């Protein structure tokens, strides 16, 4: 059975594609790529059909990650097929939980940085869109810091489903 994870930010061109690419790479490195499906979406449809922001593509490429991406808007009907919905900031968390058709679906929504013990109470990944390239580097660093914890949680769920 496939475990499905969707990363969500505002427009699906910066933070969520970065998180999707990093997590997809870690899933493959862990040998879970046949068991875990990874994608991303935005809370809004402003960039639907666009590729990732060129600065996001650059920071991913410079750090050894690939990305093939087309922006799309999160659809509440997806909750039925998703196991985990990862919000990149608290605004996304609130928006996604409001969209959730059931309490069970709302419980699937988590903040990415909640998987990074060093994040403490600072759980938002700031939006780098209106800033310079350093914001994209910072975004990637925050994503990478949280991915190991997320991967461990997903591995536990996948191994529990397989048992």
Residue frames as a rotation matrix with the C-alpha (Angstrom) as fourth column:
UNK 1
0.578 0.816 0.000 0.00
0.816 -0.578 0.000 0.00
0.000 0.000 -1.000 0.00
UNK 2
-0.273 -0.670 0.690 1.34
0.669 -0.648 -0.365 3.44
0.692 0.362 0.625 -0.96
UNK 3
0.121 0.192 -0.974 1.71
0.860 -0.511 0.006 6.15
-0.496 -0.838 -0.227 1.67
UNK 4
0.115 0.055 0.992 0.90
0.825 -0.561 -0.065 9.56
0.553 0.826 -0.110 0.17
UNK 5
-0.056 -0.263 -0.963 2.41
0.755 -0.642 0.131 12.88
-0.653 -0.720 0.234 1.32
UNK 6
0.314 0.180 0.932 1.56
0.791 -0.593 -0.152 16.31
0.526 0.785 -0.329 -0.11
UNK 7
-0.520 -0.540 -0.662 3.51
0.772 -0.629 -0.094 19.48
-0.366 -0.560 0.744 0.75
UNK 8
0.364 0.753 0.548 1.50
0.869 -0.486 0.090 22.71
0.334 0.444 -0.831 0.64
UNK 9
-0.678 -0.443 -0.587 2.53
0.584 -0.809 -0.065 26.37
-0.446 -0.387 0.807 0.55
UNK 10
-0.167 0.668 -0.725 0.79
-0.132 -0.744 -0.655 29.44
-0.977 -0.014 0.213 -0.88
UNK 11
0.369 0.310 -0.876 1.38
-0.818 -0.340 -0.464 29.36
-0.442 0.888 0.128 -4.64
UNK 12
0.716 -0.126 0.686 3.19
0.158 0.987 0.017 26.03
-0.679 0.097 0.727 -5.06
UNK 13
0.863 -0.483 0.148 6.22
0.106 -0.114 -0.988 27.55
0.494 0.868 -0.048 -6.75
UNK 14
0.120 -0.859 0.497 8.76
-0.704 -0.427 -0.568 28.03
0.700 -0.282 -0.656 -3.90
UNK 15
-0.291 -0.309 0.905 8.54
-0.947 0.228 -0.226 26.31
-0.137 -0.923 -0.359 -0.54
UNK 16
0.487 0.554 0.675 6.41
-0.515 0.806 -0.291 23.28
-0.706 -0.206 0.678 -1.35
UNK 17
0.904 -0.223 -0.364 8.33
-0.223 0.480 -0.848 22.31
0.364 0.848 0.384 -4.52
UNK 18
-0.110 -0.968 0.224 11.58
-0.776 -0.057 -0.628 22.60
0.621 -0.243 -0.745 -2.54
UNK 19
-0.196 0.095 0.976 10.16
-0.856 0.469 -0.218 20.36
-0.479 -0.878 -0.011 0.21
UNK 20
0.828 0.552 0.097 8.74
-0.411 0.716 -0.564 17.93
-0.381 0.427 0.820 -2.35
UNK 21
0.624 -0.646 -0.439 12.08
-0.405 0.212 -0.889 17.60
0.668 0.733 -0.129 -4.14
UNK 22
-0.366 -0.784 0.502 14.13
-0.851 0.064 -0.521 17.14
0.376 -0.618 -0.691 -0.96
UNK 23
0.014 0.435 0.900 11.69
-0.759 0.591 -0.274 14.62
-0.651 -0.679 0.338 0.50
UNK 24
0.913 0.310 -0.265 11.45
-0.406 0.616 -0.676 12.69
-0.047 0.724 0.688 -2.77
UNK 25
0.193 -0.932 -0.308 15.27
-0.566 0.151 -0.811 12.41
0.802 0.330 -0.498 -2.81
UNK 26
-0.506 -0.380 0.774 15.37
-0.862 0.227 -0.452 11.22
-0.004 -0.897 -0.443 0.82
UNK 27
0.474 0.746 0.468 12.59
-0.657 0.653 -0.376 8.71
-0.586 -0.129 0.800 0.19
UNK 28
0.826 -0.220 -0.519 14.58
-0.355 0.512 -0.783 7.28
0.438 0.830 0.345 -2.74
UNK 29
-0.202 -0.969 0.140 17.81
-0.693 0.040 -0.720 7.18
0.692 -0.242 -0.680 -0.68
UNK 30
-0.379 0.143 0.914 15.92
-0.847 0.345 -0.405 5.28
-0.373 -0.928 -0.010 2.04
UNK 31
-0.993 -0.020 -0.118 14.68
-0.077 0.864 0.498 2.72
0.092 0.503 -0.859 -0.48
UNK 32
-0.501 0.864 -0.051 11.05
0.357 0.153 -0.921 3.73
-0.788 -0.480 -0.385 0.08
UNK 33
-0.752 0.161 -0.639 10.35
-0.526 -0.731 0.435 5.24
-0.397 0.663 0.634 -3.35
UNK 34
-0.761 0.524 -0.383 8.02
-0.025 0.565 0.824 2.39
0.649 0.637 -0.417 -4.29
UNK 35
-0.379 0.587 -0.716 6.11
0.891 0.441 -0.109 2.76
0.252 -0.679 -0.690 -1.03
UNK 36
-0.096 0.263 -0.960 5.83
0.556 -0.786 -0.271 6.54
-0.825 -0.560 -0.071 -0.63
UNK 37
0.049 0.203 0.978 4.27
0.933 -0.360 0.028 8.96
0.358 0.911 -0.206 -3.14
UNK 38
-0.303 -0.281 -0.911 5.31
0.646 -0.763 0.020 12.61
-0.700 -0.582 0.413 -2.84
UNK 39
-0.120 0.220 0.968 3.73
0.848 -0.484 0.215 15.69
0.516 0.847 -0.128 -4.41
UNK 40
-0.734 -0.128 -0.667 2.88
0.512 -0.749 -0.420 19.31
-0.446 -0.650 0.615 -3.63
UNK 41
0.029 0.789 0.614 0.24
0.873 -0.319 0.369 21.97
0.487 0.525 -0.698 -4.11
UNK 42
-0.919 -0.267 0.289 -0.66
0.135 -0.904 -0.405 25.53
0.370 -0.333 0.867 -3.17
UNK 43
-0.524 0.770 -0.364 -3.49
0.552 -0.019 -0.834 26.92
-0.649 -0.638 -0.415 -1.09
UNK 44
0.269 0.580 -0.769 -4.22
-0.302 -0.708 -0.639 29.26
-0.915 0.404 -0.015 -3.99
UNK 45
0.454 0.012 0.891 -4.28
0.682 0.639 -0.356 28.84
-0.574 0.769 0.281 -7.74
UNK 46
0.671 -0.154 -0.725 -2.38
-0.303 -0.950 -0.078 32.00
-0.676 0.272 -0.684 -8.74
UNK 47
-0.194 -0.887 -0.418 0.50
-0.878 -0.033 0.478 30.07
-0.438 0.460 -0.773 -10.32
UNK 48
0.322 0.389 0.863 -1.40
-0.087 0.920 -0.382 26.99
-0.943 0.048 0.330 -11.46
UNK 49
0.933 0.020 0.360 0.30
0.331 0.348 -0.877 25.49
-0.142 0.937 0.318 -14.50
UNK 50
0.655 -0.751 0.082 3.59
-0.663 -0.624 -0.414 27.37
0.362 0.216 -0.907 -13.92
UNK 51
0.256 -0.698 -0.668 6.92
0.410 0.704 -0.579 25.75
0.875 -0.126 0.467 -13.18
UNK 52
0.477 -0.206 -0.855 8.76
0.860 -0.093 0.502 26.29
-0.183 -0.974 0.133 -9.93
UNK 53
0.939 -0.235 -0.250 10.28
-0.222 -0.972 0.080 29.72
-0.262 -0.020 -0.965 -9.30
UNK 54
0.667 -0.727 -0.162 13.66
0.003 0.221 -0.975 29.80
0.745 0.650 0.150 -11.10
UNK 55
-0.071 -0.696 0.715 15.37
-0.845 -0.339 -0.414 30.65
0.531 -0.633 -0.564 -7.78
UNK 56
0.460 0.287 0.841 13.88
-0.720 0.675 0.163 27.51
-0.521 -0.680 0.517 -6.22
UNK 57
0.993 -0.117 -0.029 15.10
0.069 0.744 -0.664 25.44
0.099 0.657 0.747 -9.18
UNK 58
0.342 -0.924 0.170 18.57
-0.355 -0.295 -0.887 26.98
0.870 0.243 -0.429 -8.86
UNK 59
-0.050 -0.374 0.926 18.92
-0.997 -0.036 -0.069 26.32
0.059 -0.927 -0.371 -5.13
UNK 60
0.740 0.342 0.580 17.73
-0.395 0.918 -0.037 22.74
-0.545 -0.201 0.814 -5.62
UNK 61
0.905 -0.416 -0.093 20.09
0.101 0.422 -0.901 22.12
0.414 0.805 0.424 -8.53
UNK 62
0.183 -0.891 0.416 23.05
-0.598 -0.437 -0.672 23.69
0.780 -0.125 -0.613 -6.72
UNK 63
-0.180 -0.194 0.964 22.45
-0.961 0.245 -0.130 21.33
-0.211 -0.950 -0.231 -3.80
UNK 64
-0.916 -0.396 -0.058 22.07
-0.395 0.872 0.290 18.15
-0.064 0.288 -0.955 -5.83
UNK 65
-0.354 0.870 0.344 18.29
0.203 0.430 -0.880 17.90
-0.913 -0.242 -0.329 -6.05
UNK 66
-0.928 0.172 0.329 16.24
0.321 -0.076 0.944 17.60
0.188 0.982 0.016 -9.19
UNK 67
-0.432 0.870 -0.239 12.82
0.062 -0.235 -0.970 19.03
-0.900 -0.434 0.047 -9.76
UNK 68
-0.867 0.434 0.247 10.19
0.255 -0.041 0.966 18.58
0.429 0.900 -0.075 -12.39
UNK 69
-0.635 0.563 -0.529 7.28
0.539 -0.168 -0.826 20.69
-0.554 -0.809 -0.197 -11.25
UNK 70
-0.599 0.578 0.555 3.98
0.241 -0.531 0.813 22.16
0.764 0.620 0.178 -12.37
UNK 71
-0.963 0.215 0.163 2.11
-0.244 -0.439 -0.865 24.28
-0.115 -0.872 0.475 -9.82
UNK 72
-0.368 0.909 -0.197 -1.42
0.275 0.308 0.911 23.32
0.888 0.281 -0.363 -8.84
UNK 73
-0.335 0.378 0.863 -3.97
-0.816 -0.575 -0.065 24.24
0.472 -0.726 0.501 -6.22
UNK 74
-0.995 -0.011 0.098 -4.82
-0.069 0.787 -0.613 21.89
-0.070 -0.616 -0.784 -3.37
UNK 75
-0.276 0.943 -0.187 -8.25
-0.525 0.015 0.851 20.32
0.805 0.333 0.491 -3.75
UNK 76
-0.227 0.218 0.949 -10.11
-0.962 0.099 -0.253 19.26
-0.149 -0.971 0.188 -0.58
UNK 77
0.808 0.554 -0.200 -11.17
-0.583 0.800 -0.142 16.02
0.081 0.232 0.969 -2.30
UNK 78
0.130 -0.859 -0.496 -7.51
-0.388 0.416 -0.822 14.94
0.912 0.299 -0.279 -2.12
UNK 79
-0.203 -0.189 0.961 -7.79
-0.979 0.011 -0.205 14.40
0.028 -0.982 -0.187 1.64
UNK 80
0.743 0.609 0.277 -9.47
-0.617 0.784 -0.070 11.06
-0.260 -0.119 0.958 0.90
UNK 81
0.877 -0.420 -0.234 -6.35
0.175 0.733 -0.658 9.70
0.447 0.536 0.716 -0.81
UNK 82
0.053 -0.907 0.417 -3.64
-0.354 -0.408 -0.841 11.45
0.934 -0.103 -0.343 1.22
UNK 83
0.344 -0.044 -0.938 -2.10
0.745 0.621 0.245 10.10
0.572 -0.783 0.246 4.40
UNK 84
0.035 -0.435 -0.900 -0.23
0.809 -0.517 0.281 13.25
-0.587 -0.738 0.333 5.38
UNK 85
0.603 0.140 0.785 -0.54
0.593 -0.737 -0.324 16.90
0.533 0.661 -0.528 4.32
UNK 86
-0.056 -0.769 -0.637 2.50
0.967 -0.202 0.158 18.97
-0.250 -0.607 0.755 5.22
UNK 87
0.892 0.381 0.243 1.96
0.416 -0.902 -0.112 22.72
0.177 0.201 -0.964 5.61
UNK 88
-0.030 -0.974 0.225 4.95
0.760 -0.169 -0.628 25.03
0.650 0.152 0.745 5.26
UNK 89
-0.897 -0.251 0.363 3.62
-0.063 -0.741 -0.668 27.70
0.437 -0.622 0.650 7.63
UNK 90
-0.808 0.568 -0.156 0.87
0.331 0.219 -0.918 28.22
-0.487 -0.793 -0.365 10.19
UNK 91
-0.335 0.697 -0.634 -1.33
-0.737 -0.613 -0.285 30.11
-0.587 0.372 0.719 7.70
UNK 92
-0.442 0.116 -0.890 -1.30
-0.696 0.582 0.421 27.09
0.566 0.805 -0.176 5.42
UNK 93
-0.959 0.065 -0.276 -2.01
0.218 0.793 -0.570 24.84
0.181 -0.606 -0.774 8.40
UNK 94
-0.584 0.782 -0.219 -5.13
-0.096 -0.334 -0.938 26.84
-0.806 -0.526 0.270 9.31
UNK 95
-0.214 0.499 -0.840 -6.32
-0.950 -0.306 0.060 27.05
-0.227 0.811 0.539 5.68
UNK 96
-0.629 -0.089 -0.773 -5.89
-0.439 0.861 0.258 23.32
0.642 0.501 -0.580 5.12
UNK 97
-0.938 0.302 -0.172 -7.63
0.321 0.563 -0.762 22.37
-0.133 -0.769 -0.625 8.35
UNK 98
-0.377 0.835 -0.401 -10.56
-0.477 -0.547 -0.688 24.60
-0.794 -0.068 0.604 7.37
UNK 99
-0.221 0.234 -0.947 -10.74
-0.961 0.114 0.252 22.81
0.167 0.966 0.199 4.00
UNK 100
-0.965 -0.242 -0.102 -10.68
-0.221 0.959 -0.177 19.37
0.140 -0.148 -0.979 5.60
UNK 101
-0.233 0.955 -0.184 -14.07
-0.449 0.062 0.891 17.68
0.862 0.291 0.415 5.21
UNK 102
0.722 0.447 -0.529 -13.71
0.218 0.579 0.786 15.69
0.657 -0.683 0.320 8.47
UNK 103
0.776 -0.459 0.432 -11.84
-0.605 -0.353 0.714 15.91
-0.175 -0.816 -0.552 11.77
UNK 104
0.596 -0.555 0.580 -9.86
0.382 0.831 0.403 12.85
-0.706 -0.018 0.707 10.66
UNK 105
0.525 -0.379 0.762 -8.75
0.769 -0.173 -0.616 14.71
0.365 0.909 0.200 7.54
UNK 106
0.794 -0.212 0.570 -7.84
-0.310 -0.947 0.081 17.81
0.522 -0.241 -0.818 9.56
UNK 107
0.764 -0.504 0.403 -5.62
-0.291 0.289 0.912 15.62
-0.576 -0.814 0.074 11.74
UNK 108
0.611 -0.544 0.575 -3.59
0.768 0.582 -0.267 14.67
-0.189 0.605 0.773 8.65
UNK 109
0.648 -0.328 0.687 -2.28
0.189 -0.805 -0.562 18.25
0.738 0.494 -0.460 8.40
UNK 110
0.607 -0.555 -0.568 1.05
0.702 0.040 0.711 18.94
-0.373 -0.831 0.414 10.10
UNK 111
0.867 -0.432 -0.250 3.65
-0.476 -0.865 -0.157 21.70
-0.148 0.255 -0.956 9.97
UNK 112
0.667 -0.664 -0.339 6.90
0.086 0.520 -0.850 20.61
0.740 0.538 0.403 8.33
UNK 113
-0.221 -0.867 0.446 9.13
-0.411 -0.332 -0.849 22.15
0.884 -0.371 -0.283 10.97
UNK 114
0.537 0.421 0.731 7.29
-0.842 0.224 0.490 20.25
0.043 -0.879 0.475 13.71
UNK 115
0.961 -0.242 -0.137 9.57
0.223 0.964 -0.143 17.38
0.167 0.107 0.980 12.61
UNK 116
0.047 -0.967 0.251 12.70
0.264 -0.231 -0.937 19.43
0.963 0.111 0.244 13.43
UNK 117
0.447 0.150 -0.882 13.44
0.873 0.143 0.467 19.30
0.196 -0.978 -0.067 17.18
UNK 118
-0.568 -0.759 -0.318 15.75
0.798 -0.602 0.010 22.33
-0.199 -0.248 0.948 16.86
UNK 119
-0.467 0.443 0.765 12.89
0.400 -0.667 0.629 24.48
0.789 0.600 0.135 15.51
UNK 120
-0.909 0.165 -0.382 11.34
0.346 -0.207 -0.915 24.79
-0.230 -0.964 0.131 18.99
UNK 121
-0.031 0.961 -0.276 8.37
0.483 -0.227 -0.846 27.18
-0.875 -0.159 -0.457 18.66
UNK 122
-0.176 -0.125 -0.976 9.52
-0.644 -0.735 0.211 28.70
-0.744 0.666 0.049 15.35
UNK 123
-0.226 0.166 0.960 7.62
0.278 0.955 -0.100 26.35
-0.934 0.244 -0.262 13.04
UNK 124
0.827 0.533 -0.176 7.03
0.013 -0.332 -0.943 28.52
-0.561 0.778 -0.281 9.96
UNK 125
-0.244 -0.808 0.537 9.20
0.849 0.089 0.521 28.33
-0.468 0.583 0.664 6.85
UNK 126
-0.035 0.240 -0.970 9.27
-0.058 -0.970 -0.238 31.98
-0.998 0.048 0.047 5.69
UNK 127
0.756 0.376 0.536 8.18
0.517 0.161 -0.841 32.70
-0.403 0.912 -0.073 2.12
UNK 128
-0.232 -0.950 -0.208 11.28
0.512 -0.302 0.805 33.54
-0.827 0.080 0.556 0.07
UNK 129
0.240 0.405 0.882 9.30
0.961 0.031 -0.276 34.75
-0.139 0.914 -0.381 -2.98
UNK 130
0.915 0.228 0.333 9.62
0.292 -0.943 -0.157 38.51
0.278 0.241 -0.930 -2.38
UNK 131
0.695 -0.712 -0.103 13.21
-0.224 -0.351 0.909 38.35
-0.683 -0.609 -0.403 -1.15
UNK 132
0.225 -0.724 -0.651 16.59
-0.973 -0.128 -0.194 37.59
0.057 0.677 -0.733 -2.60
UNK 133
0.188 -0.217 -0.958 18.42
-0.389 0.879 -0.276 34.32
0.902 0.424 0.081 -3.23
UNK 134
-0.812 -0.535 0.234 19.45
-0.397 0.212 -0.893 34.05
0.429 -0.818 -0.384 0.43
UNK 135
-0.168 0.844 0.509 15.80
-0.933 0.029 -0.357 33.43
-0.317 -0.535 0.783 1.33
UNK 136
0.650 0.367 -0.666 15.78
-0.633 0.746 -0.207 30.37
0.421 0.555 0.717 -0.91
UNK 137
-0.326 -0.837 -0.440 18.97
-0.206 0.517 -0.831 29.07
0.923 -0.180 -0.341 0.71
UNK 138
-0.771 0.094 0.630 17.40
-0.637 -0.102 -0.764 29.58
-0.008 -0.990 0.138 4.14
UNK 139
0.316 0.948 -0.033 14.21
-0.944 0.310 -0.112 27.84
-0.096 0.067 0.993 2.99
UNK 140
0.393 -0.240 -0.887 16.19
-0.355 0.851 -0.388 24.83
0.848 0.467 0.249 1.78
UNK 141
-0.697 -0.716 0.040 18.14
-0.276 0.216 -0.937 24.67
0.662 -0.664 -0.348 5.05
UNK 142
-0.452 0.615 0.646 14.92
-0.849 -0.073 -0.524 24.67
-0.275 -0.785 0.555 7.10
UNK 143
0.583 0.662 -0.470 13.39
-0.787 0.603 -0.127 22.00
0.199 0.445 0.873 4.88
UNK 144
0.044 -0.652 -0.757 16.47
-0.244 0.728 -0.641 19.79
0.969 0.213 -0.127 5.08
UNK 145
-0.792 -0.376 0.481 16.57
-0.515 -0.014 -0.857 20.14
0.329 -0.926 -0.182 8.87
UNK 146
-0.150 0.845 0.513 13.00
-0.878 0.125 -0.463 18.84
-0.455 -0.519 0.723 9.17
UNK 147
0.242 0.332 -0.912 13.08
-0.863 0.503 -0.046 16.12
0.444 0.798 0.409 6.51
UNK 148
-0.699 -0.548 -0.459 14.94
-0.297 0.807 -0.511 13.49
0.650 -0.221 -0.727 8.56
UNK 149
-0.838 0.444 0.316 12.28
-0.286 0.136 -0.949 13.64
-0.465 -0.885 0.013 11.28
UNK 150
0.131 0.904 -0.408 9.50
-0.908 -0.055 -0.415 13.52
-0.398 0.425 0.813 8.71
UNK 151
-0.071 -0.224 -0.972 11.15
-0.730 0.676 -0.103 10.58
0.680 0.702 -0.212 6.95
UNK 152
-0.958 -0.286 -0.014 11.46
-0.187 0.662 -0.726 8.70
0.217 -0.693 -0.688 10.25
UNK 153
-0.460 0.863 0.208 7.74
-0.496 -0.056 -0.867 9.27
-0.737 -0.502 0.454 10.97
UNK 154
0.309 0.569 -0.762 6.73
-0.950 0.143 -0.278 8.18
-0.049 0.810 0.584 7.47
UNK 155
-0.482 -0.561 -0.673 9.02
-0.563 0.787 -0.252 5.12
0.671 0.257 -0.695 7.60
UNK 156
-0.924 0.175 0.339 7.35
-0.236 0.438 -0.867 4.09
-0.300 -0.882 -0.364 10.85
UNK 157
0.002 0.994 -0.112 3.91
-0.682 -0.081 -0.727 4.43
-0.732 0.078 0.677 9.26
UNK 158
0.192 0.014 -0.981 4.95
-0.925 0.337 -0.176 2.58
0.328 0.941 0.078 6.09
UNK 159
-0.756 -0.535 -0.378 6.54
-0.366 0.824 -0.433 -0.26
0.543 -0.189 -0.818 8.02
UNK 160
-0.735 0.571 0.366 3.47
-0.310 0.198 -0.930 -0.38
-0.604 -0.797 0.031 10.28
UNK 161
0.237 0.835 -0.497 1.16
-0.875 -0.038 -0.482 -0.60
-0.421 0.550 0.722 7.22
UNK 162
-0.066 -0.348 -0.935 3.28
-0.800 0.579 -0.159 -3.32
0.597 0.737 -0.317 5.68
UNK 163
-0.903 -0.358 0.237 3.22
-0.422 0.647 -0.635 -5.43
0.074 -0.674 -0.735 8.84
